[in-house]
Each structure stands twice: as structure tokens, then as C-alpha cells.
Amino acid sequence: MRDYKKEYEEYHGKPKQIKERAKRNSARRQLNLKKGDGKEADHKKPLSKGGTNQKKNLRAVSLKVNRKKSNN
């Protein structure tokens, strides 16, 4: 059974992760994406590699396309 409380304490609740989540949420708002619409905000240059939330670095893509991308 998955321990969500422990997972939050050890990873999702860390200041760096909270900041990254806020950036991802901001990108969705900039692209006017809604929950359940099947789209995600794609950062052409990932946040993890120094990308930003500037309009030129964002695009709306399907879940399948965005999840296929890798930070490798």
C-alpha cells in the first residue's frame, strides 16, 4: 500500500518540489489549460534543465506526447 503521507514528507513537501509544482501550475494557467482536458503544458526546455515559464518555452500538448519526453 502506498504511503502518501510519507511520500509527501520525503519528497513532494520539500521546498524545491513545492517551487517546481508552482511553476508547473503557473504554466497551465498561462496556456489556459483545464483539468481533464487531456492536455499538459510542455516546457520545450525543461524546468529541470534551466527552462522558464516564458511563453516562447511553453506549448500545449497531449498527455501521451508530453509523458513520452524525457529529461535525459
Secondary structure, DSSP 8 states (H G I E B T S, - for coil): ---HHHHIIIIITSHHHHHHHHHHHHHHHHTT--TTSSEEEEESS-GGGT----GGGEEEEEHHHHHH----
